[in-house]
Amino acid sequence: MVKSFSVSALLLLCFVVFETAILSNMLFLPAIPDFLLIVTLYLSVHNGRLFGVSAGFVSGLFLDFLSVSPFGLHSLLRTIIGYSFGIFSKTLNMNGVFLPILIGFSATLFKILLVFVISVFFPDSVVPYQIFSIQFLFEIAANSILTPLVFKFLDIFSGIIRLDPEQVA
C-alpha cells in the first residue's frame, strides 16, 4: 500500500510539473488539459475510494502550491472527485475506449459543477467556468479524448500502482 501510494504520488508530481511548466506555456492551447484529474480518476477507479481520496488530495495539494487559486480549492475538488469515482472501483471495465471517454467527460463536468457551487459561496475568490466559451469546450474535449490514452499509459505502471484486489476498499 505504501509503495503504491508513493509511486502514485511521484507520478502525480511528474504530471503536475508537465501540466504547469510545459502545457501552461503553450500559447496555442485555449485551455490546459487536466492530466491530474485523469490520473486521479485512474487511481480511484482501479484502487477504490480510499486511494482515490488520497490521490485526489495529493494532486490537489500539488496544484494548490503551484497555482494562484485559493489554497485548498483544488484539494477539495479532487478529494471529492476521487471519492466519487472510487465508488466504481470494482464495477467498471476500463479496458475499452468508450467507458474511459465517458468517465473523463463526466469527471470534467463534475469538476466544473463543483467549481460553480464553490463560487456561489466564495464569489470574490473563485471564478466559475464560462460554459459557452471555447476554453470550456476545449477542456471537456481534451480531457475526454486524452482519458483512454492516459489510462493506457498508466497501465504500464499497473503492477506498482494498483493495489491487490483484497486491499481495495
PLY file of the C-alpha trace (Angstrom):
ply
format ascii 1.0
element vertex 169
property float x
property float y
property float z
element edge 168
property int vertex1
property int vertex2
end_header
0.00 0.00 0.00
2.78 2.44 0.91
4.76 1.54 -2.23
1.69 2.00 -4.45
0.88 5.34 -2.88
4.50 6.56 -3.11
4.77 5.66 -6.79
1.36 7.24 -7.43
2.44 10.44 -5.68
5.60 10.50 -7.80
3.52 10.06 -10.97
1.20 12.86 -9.85
4.21 15.09 -9.23
5.55 14.37 -12.73
2.16 15.16 -14.27
1.75 18.40 -12.28
5.19 19.57 -13.40
4.33 18.68 -17.00
0.98 20.44 -16.74
2.19 23.62 -15.04
5.66 24.03 -16.53
5.17 22.88 -20.11
1.49 22.93 -21.07
0.71 26.24 -19.37
3.34 27.94 -21.53
1.90 26.74 -24.84
0.07 29.77 -26.10
-1.79 27.99 -28.89
-3.81 25.89 -26.42
-7.12 27.57 -25.50
-7.17 25.59 -22.21
-4.87 23.17 -20.46
-5.95 19.51 -20.41
-6.32 18.34 -16.83
-3.91 15.40 -16.67
-4.01 15.36 -12.88
-7.76 14.82 -12.97
-7.30 11.91 -15.37
-4.57 10.31 -13.23
-6.73 10.75 -10.13
-9.59 9.05 -11.99
-7.35 6.16 -12.94
-6.13 5.68 -9.40
-9.58 5.94 -7.85
-11.31 3.67 -10.38
-8.63 0.99 -10.09
-7.85 1.22 -6.37
-11.06 2.31 -4.66
-12.40 5.24 -2.70
-9.71 5.47 -0.02
-6.90 5.51 -2.55
-8.91 7.91 -4.75
-9.39 10.33 -1.86
-5.69 10.20 -1.03
-4.60 10.63 -4.65
-7.12 13.42 -5.17
-5.93 15.26 -2.09
-2.25 14.92 -3.04
-2.84 16.04 -6.64
-4.92 18.96 -5.39
-2.23 19.89 -2.89
0.38 19.92 -5.67
-1.86 22.19 -7.73
-2.61 24.43 -4.76
1.08 25.04 -4.24
1.67 25.82 -7.92
-1.41 27.91 -8.76
-2.79 31.27 -7.74
-6.20 29.91 -6.80
-7.30 29.97 -3.15
-5.31 27.46 -1.14
-7.28 24.27 -0.64
-9.63 24.69 -3.60
-8.01 22.04 -5.78
-7.52 19.72 -2.80
-11.22 19.89 -2.01
-12.30 19.41 -5.63
-10.04 16.47 -6.33
-10.74 14.78 -2.99
-14.46 14.82 -3.77
-13.84 13.61 -7.32
-11.50 10.83 -6.13
-14.10 9.60 -3.67
-17.00 9.88 -6.11
-15.32 7.92 -8.88
-13.72 5.44 -6.47
-17.21 4.08 -5.88
-16.97 2.43 -9.32
-13.73 0.59 -8.48
-14.97 -2.99 -8.88
-17.89 -2.40 -11.21
-16.46 -0.88 -14.41
-14.26 -2.46 -17.06
-11.78 0.23 -18.12
-10.07 -1.80 -20.85
-12.03 -0.27 -23.72
-12.15 3.24 -25.12
-15.75 4.35 -24.69
-16.00 3.99 -20.92
-12.80 5.95 -20.17
-14.03 8.70 -22.51
-17.33 8.77 -20.64
-15.53 8.82 -17.26
-13.25 11.68 -18.39
-16.20 13.64 -19.75
-18.33 13.17 -16.63
-15.44 13.93 -14.25
-14.71 17.18 -16.08
-18.38 18.16 -15.91
-18.45 17.22 -12.23
-15.36 19.38 -11.59
-16.99 22.30 -13.37
-20.17 21.84 -11.34
-18.19 21.74 -8.09
-16.31 24.92 -9.04
-19.64 26.60 -9.74
-21.09 25.54 -6.37
-17.99 26.73 -4.53
-18.05 30.02 -6.45
-21.58 30.66 -5.17
-20.26 30.60 -1.61
-16.99 32.42 -2.39
-17.77 34.75 -5.31
-14.79 37.04 -4.76
-12.08 34.39 -4.80
-13.35 31.55 -7.03
-14.15 32.25 -10.67
-16.55 29.74 -12.28
-16.16 28.42 -15.81
-17.89 30.24 -18.64
-19.99 27.49 -20.11
-20.30 28.91 -23.63
-16.61 29.56 -24.20
-14.00 27.86 -26.35
-11.88 27.15 -23.26
-14.72 25.21 -21.65
-15.37 23.13 -24.77
-11.67 22.52 -25.37
-11.07 21.30 -21.82
-14.02 18.90 -21.95
-12.97 17.58 -25.37
-9.29 17.29 -24.45
-9.97 15.52 -21.16
-12.42 13.14 -22.82
-10.07 12.26 -25.66
-6.95 12.02 -23.51
-8.50 9.83 -20.80
-8.17 6.48 -22.67
-4.63 7.40 -23.78
-3.51 8.29 -20.25
-5.22 5.17 -18.88
-3.27 3.02 -21.39
-0.06 4.82 -20.43
-0.70 4.27 -16.73
-1.39 0.58 -17.39
2.38 0.30 -17.94
2.81 1.03 -14.22
-0.18 -1.04 -13.13
1.95 -3.59 -11.31
3.24 -0.98 -8.87
0.35 1.48 -8.59
-2.59 -0.91 -8.41
-3.45 -2.45 -5.08
-4.19 -6.12 -4.61
-7.92 -6.88 -5.01
-8.30 -7.66 -1.30
-6.83 -4.26 -0.35
-9.28 -2.27 -2.48
-11.91 -0.62 -0.29
0 1
1 2
2 3
3 4
4 5
5 6
6 7
7 8
8 9
9 10
10 11
11 12
12 13
13 14
14 15
15 16
16 17
17 18
18 19
19 20
20 21
21 22
22 23
23 24
24 25
25 26
26 27
27 28
28 29
29 30
30 31
31 32
32 33
33 34
34 35
35 36
36 37
37 38
38 39
39 40
40 41
41 42
42 43
43 44
44 45
45 46
46 47
47 48
48 49
49 50
50 51
51 52
52 53
53 54
54 55
55 56
56 57
57 58
58 59
59 60
60 61
61 62
62 63
63 64
64 65
65 66
66 67
67 68
68 69
69 70
70 71
71 72
72 73
73 74
74 75
75 76
76 77
77 78
78 79
79 80
80 81
81 82
82 83
83 84
84 85
85 86
86 87
87 88
88 89
89 90
90 91
91 92
92 93
93 94
94 95
95 96
96 97
97 98
98 99
99 100
100 101
101 102
102 103
103 104
104 105
105 106
106 107
107 108
108 109
109 110
110 111
111 112
112 113
113 114
114 115
115 116
116 117
117 118
118 119
119 120
120 121
121 122
122 123
123 124
124 125
125 126
126 127
127 128
128 129
129 130
130 131
131 132
132 133
133 134
134 135
135 136
136 137
137 138
138 139
139 140
140 141
141 142
142 143
143 144
144 145
145 146
146 147
147 148
148 149
149 150
150 151
151 152
152 153
153 154
154 155
155 156
156 157
157 158
158 159
159 160
160 161
161 162
162 163
163 164
164 165
165 166
166 167
167 168
